[in-house]
Amino acid sequence: QLQLHESGPGLVKPSETLSLTCTVSGGSIYTTTYYWGWVRQPPGQGLEWIGSIYYSGNTAYNPSLKGRLTMSVDKSKNQFSLKLTSVTAADTAIYYCARSLGSSGSQWCAFDPWGQGTLVTVFS
Amino acid sequence: QSALTQPPSASGSPGQSVTISCTGTSSDIGGYNFVSWYQQHPGRAPKLMIYDVNKRPSGVPDRFSGSKSGNTASLTVSGLQAEDEADYYCSSYAGSDRLVFGTGTKVTVL
């Protein structure tokens, strides 16, 4: 059974870079079958799609984060990561990683399963 | 990229049905049959309940159904059960390799 687990610092200072890693177990990240995505949720608020990445490194980013966001895949560690630069308090959220349903047609647009999420607080 | 619009809350008694709407535009919901619905219990990660407007992943009860008309998608939960009390979010493809989520609806089982 595929499992995803987010990891990274729980506190980040304003203007610094937020770095998170999602470790995948129970399956290979290096597959043509799926996309891998990040979704965040500010405390008490709704979900926001951050971006998605294919095993080849092809990415799709939320336009509102473009310019600050970089996603990557590490085949050797079976992980994918995100880096968000110049963070502010508005970036405080629970960050989830997830796998898409598939890679063809509409299937990259739905996520299942998800990691448990990790809270990142931007705080000076 | 604006969030899709959902009512903040909805409710129903056990055994009844509740329908949640998700309104977008012709650039997202109206333009593609790529609508998904997620259920989220407090403190838990979201769970996929519906994809491609009306398809259920394996293991999701058939009490959950989805539909779409124009720029509005809907999720109906029939035969409400206590465990259906949760937040529900829609999402849609929005063109140009973008996804957008809805604002979320809290479903209360009375």
Interface residues (C-beta under 8 A of the other chain):
Chain A: V39 G46 L47 E48 W49 S52 A60 N62 P63 S64 Y96 L101 S106 Q107 C109 A110 F111 D112 W114 G115 Q116 G117
Chain B: Q1 A3 Y32 N33 F34 S36 Y38 A45 P46 K47 L48 Y51 D52 P57 Y89 S91 S92 Y93 D97 R98 L99 V100 F101 G102 T103 G104
